[in-house]
């Protein structure tokens, strides 16, 4: 009976990759909330290391036996792709979280969310996935929404006038080092998504996520030690946030994202992930009393329109 139920559930999931992608976006949207709480006590590099370490252990507990069997069948090229994905994921988290220490949240977010641009540009060359007009127009609209969200931190309406604080604009764009780290995070994320798209069609989710998260965890632990950041001695409350960060946005969110990459083109998945700032804003409103402004709401609407337009290519499981 249990086998039948499991098969039915898997069949439903196989026919609903868009729903799985929605779950991924909702889950990864919680990351910024957990990171914000954890950063009160824990260095950024250590946060990244704990996120991937806990996630790899949790996945390993449930899938290690099956994964060990599949690992023996992986080809040399598959091992290379998985290793590259793990390195890119580690780089993404290391530089993006660190960028928040040197530049504004607005600058960091708008740069790291340029990931779809790089995926759209490189997918035809690396994955041989052509980008049709719906993807391109959707990308433009969604990125316009990201730009509006960025303006919301420095501009607002005063009656019928639209006024921007030039001092804040200069501060938001002034830190070259932090901005460059955020841009590196976007490049790494683009490579990670494309590597996942390439390998996920030939490996199981359990094996792929366990190996990639483990490789990333080892690299991040090494980086934390090299940068003289202690891995122990933090407040119990901070450890709770780190565990939640590993379980929800990583184990659930990123694993669902990697699952969706087995059925959906990388360009569309990367555009759909632009929904993360919307989810983060809603959670910040609920748990941090950060009420969204008119520009934030308008930007969110544009992002959703871009995602929906991009989704038009996917009908009946057909790729672009």
C-alpha positions in Angstrom: 0.0 0.0 0.0 2.8 2.4 0.9 4.6 1.7 -2.3 1.5 2.5 -4.3 1.0 5.7 -2.5 4.7 6.7 -3.0 4.4 5.9 -6.7 1.2 8.0 -7.0 2.9 10.9 -5.3 5.9 10.7 -7.6 3.7 10.5 -10.6 1.9 13.7 -9.5 5.2 15.5 -9.0 6.5 14.3 -12.4 3.5 16.0 -14.0 3.8 19.2 -11.9 7.4 20.6 -12.2 5.9 24.1 -12.1 4.4 23.3 -8.7 7.7 22.0 -7.4 9.4 25.1 -8.7 6.8 27.2 -6.8 7.7 25.3 -3.6 11.4 25.9 -4.3 10.9 29.7 -4.6 8.7 29.8 -1.5 11.3 27.9 0.5 14.4 29.9 -0.6 12.6 33.1 0.1 13.0 32.3 3.8 16.8 32.4 3.6 17.2 36.2 4.0 15.1 36.2 7.2 17.2 33.4 8.8 20.5 35.0 7.6 19.5 38.3 9.1 18.8 36.8 12.5 22.0 34.6 12.4 24.3 37.5 11.4 23.8 39.1 14.8 26.2 36.5 16.1 27.7 34.4 13.3 30.2 35.5 10.6 28.9 35.3 7.0 31.4 32.6 5.9 30.4 30.4 8.9 26.7 30.8 8.1 27.4 29.6 4.6 29.4 26.6 5.9 26.8 25.6 8.4 24.0 25.9 5.8 25.6 23.4 3.4 27.1 21.1 6.1 23.8 20.5 7.9 22.0 20.1 4.6 24.4 17.5 3.3 24.3 15.5 6.6 20.4 15.5 6.6 20.2 14.3 3.0 23.0 11.8 3.6 21.1 10.2 6.5 18.2 9.3 4.2 19.9 8.7 0.9 23.5 7.7 1.5 23.0 3.9 0.8 21.2 4.5 -2.5 23.6 7.3 -3.4 26.7 5.1 -2.8 25.3 2.6 -5.3 24.7 5.2 -7.9 28.1 6.9 -7.4 29.8 3.8 -8.7 28.0 4.2 -12.0 28.8 7.8 -12.6 31.0 8.6 -15.5 34.1 10.8 -15.3 32.3 13.6 -17.1 29.4 13.4 -14.6 31.8 13.6 -11.7 33.4 16.6 -13.2 30.0 18.4 -13.7 28.9 17.6 -10.2 32.2 18.8 -8.7 31.9 22.1 -10.8 28.3 22.5 -9.5 29.5 22.1 -5.9 32.3 24.6 -6.3 30.0 27.1 -7.9 27.4 26.7 -5.2 30.1 27.3 -2.5 31.4 30.4 -4.4 27.8 31.7 -4.7 27.0 31.6 -1.0 30.5 32.7 0.1 30.6 35.9 -2.0 26.9 36.8 -1.9 26.6 36.6 1.9 29.9 38.3 2.3 28.9 41.1 -0.1 26.2 42.2 2.4 29.0 43.2 4.8 30.4 45.7 2.3 27.5 47.1 0.3 23.9 47.8 0.7 21.2 45.2 0.6 19.6 47.0 -2.4 22.9 46.9 -4.4 23.7 43.3 -3.5 20.2 42.0 -4.4 19.9 43.8 -7.7 23.4 42.5 -8.8 22.9 38.9 -7.5 19.5 38.7 -9.2 21.1 39.3 -12.6 21.6 35.5 -12.7 18.8 35.0 -15.4 20.7 37.4 -17.8 23.8 35.2 -17.7 21.8 32.0 -17.9 19.9 33.3 -20.9 23.2 34.4 -22.6 25.1 31.2 -21.9 22.4 28.5 -22.1 22.4 28.4 -26.0 26.2 28.0 -26.0 26.6 25.5 -23.1 23.2 23.7 -22.9 22.1 24.2 -26.5 18.7 25.4 -25.2 17.4 28.1 -27.5 15.7 31.1 -25.9 12.4 32.0 -27.5 10.6 35.4 -27.5 8.5 34.6 -24.4 11.6 33.9 -22.3 13.4 37.1 -23.6 10.4 39.4 -23.0 9.6 37.8 -19.7 13.3 38.3 -18.7 13.2 42.0 -19.6 9.9 42.6 -17.7 11.1 40.7 -14.6 14.5 42.5 -14.5 12.6 45.8 -14.8 10.7 44.7 -11.7 14.0 44.0 -9.9 15.1 47.5 -10.9 11.9 49.0 -9.5 12.5 47.1 -6.3 15.9 48.6 -6.0 14.6 52.1 -6.5 12.2 51.5 -3.7 15.0 51.8 -1.2 16.0 55.3 -2.4 12.9 56.8 -4.1 9.3 57.4 -3.1 6.3 59.4 -4.1 5.5 62.7 -2.2 2.0 63.5 -3.4 2.3 63.7 -7.2 6.1 64.1 -7.2 8.6 61.2 -7.5 11.6 62.0 -5.4 14.9 60.1 -5.0 17.4 60.6 -2.2 20.7 61.2 -4.1 22.8 60.5 -0.9 21.3 57.1 -0.6 21.8 56.3 -4.3 25.4 57.2 -4.0 25.8 55.1 -0.9 24.0 52.1 -2.5 26.3 52.1 -5.5 29.4 53.4 -4.0 31.1 50.3 -2.6 32.8 48.7 -5.6 34.2 45.7 -3.7 30.8 44.6 -2.2 29.1 45.2 -5.5 31.6 43.1 -7.4 31.2 40.2 -4.8 27.4 40.3 -5.4 28.0 40.2 -9.2 30.3 37.2 -8.7 27.5 35.6 -6.8 25.2 36.0 -9.8 27.9 34.5 -12.1 28.4 31.5 -9.8 24.6 31.0 -9.4 24.2 31.0 -13.2 26.9 28.3 -13.6 25.3 26.3 -10.8 21.9 26.3 -12.4 23.3 25.3 -15.8 25.4 22.6 -14.3 22.4 21.3 -12.5 20.3 21.3 -15.7 23.0 19.4 -17.5 23.5 16.6 -14.9 20.0 16.3 -13.4 18.7 14.7 -16.5 21.1 11.8 -16.0 21.3 11.4 -12.2 18.8 11.0 -9.3 18.0 14.0 -7.2 19.3 12.3 -4.0 22.7 11.5 -5.4 23.1 14.9 -7.1 22.1 17.0 -4.1 24.1 14.9 -1.6 27.3 15.2 -3.6 26.9 18.8 -4.5 26.0 20.0 -1.0 28.9 17.9 0.5 31.5 19.3 -1.9 30.2 22.8 -1.2 30.2 22.2 2.6 33.8 21.0 2.6 35.0 24.0 0.6 33.1 26.5 2.8 34.4 24.9 6.0 37.9 25.2 4.5 37.3 28.9 3.6 36.0 29.6 7.1 39.1 28.1 8.7 41.5 29.9 6.3 39.8 33.2 7.1 40.2 32.5 10.8 36.5 32.2 11.6 35.6 29.9 14.5 33.1 27.2 13.7 31.9 26.9 17.3 31.0 29.0 20.3 27.8 30.7 19.0 24.6 31.4 20.9 22.0 28.6 21.0 19.5 31.0 19.2 21.9 31.5 16.4 22.3 27.7 16.0 18.5 27.4 15.7 18.5 29.9 12.8 21.4 28.1 11.1 19.5 24.8 11.3 16.3 26.4 9.9 18.5 27.9 7.1 19.8 24.5 6.2 16.5 22.7 6.4 14.0 25.0 4.7 15.8 27.1 2.0 18.5 24.5 1.3 17.2 21.0 1.9 13.7 21.8 0.7 14.2 24.9 -1.5 17.4 24.1 -3.4 16.6 20.4 -3.6 13.2 21.3 -5.2 15.0 23.7 -7.5 17.4 20.9 -8.6 14.5 18.5 -9.1 12.7 21.1 -11.3 15.9 21.4 -13.4 15.4 17.8 -14.5 12.2 18.8 -16.4 12.5 22.6 -17.0 15.1 24.6 -19.0 17.7 26.5 -17.0 16.7 29.9 -18.4 13.1 29.6 -17.2 14.1 28.2 -13.8 16.5 31.2 -13.3 13.8 33.7 -14.2 11.3 32.0 -11.9 13.8 32.4 -9.1 13.3 36.2 -9.4 10.2 35.5 -7.3 12.5 35.1 -4.3 12.6 38.8 -3.5 8.8 38.9 -3.5 8.6 36.0 -1.0 11.3 37.6 1.1 9.5 40.9 1.2 6.2 39.2 2.2 8.0 37.3 5.0 9.8 40.5 6.2 6.4 42.2 6.3 5.0 39.3 8.4 7.9 38.7 10.8 9.9 41.9 10.7 7.1 44.5 10.4 8.7 45.8 7.2 5.6 47.0 5.3 6.1 47.0 1.5 6.0 50.4 -0.3 4.1 51.2 -3.5 7.2 50.8 -5.6 8.0 47.4 -4.0 4.5 46.2 -4.8 4.7 47.5 -8.3 8.1 45.8 -8.8 6.8 42.6 -7.5 3.9 42.7 -10.0 6.3 43.2 -12.8 8.4 40.2 -11.7 5.4 38.0 -11.5 4.3 39.1 -15.0 7.7 38.3 -16.3 7.6 34.9 -14.8 4.1 34.1 -16.1 5.0 35.3 -19.6 8.2 33.1 -19.5 6.1 30.1 -18.4 4.1 30.3 -21.7 6.7 28.2 -23.5 6.1 25.3 -21.2 2.9 23.5 -22.3 2.5 19.8 -21.8 6.1 19.4 -20.7 7.5 20.7 -24.0 10.8 22.5 -23.9 11.6 25.7 -25.7 
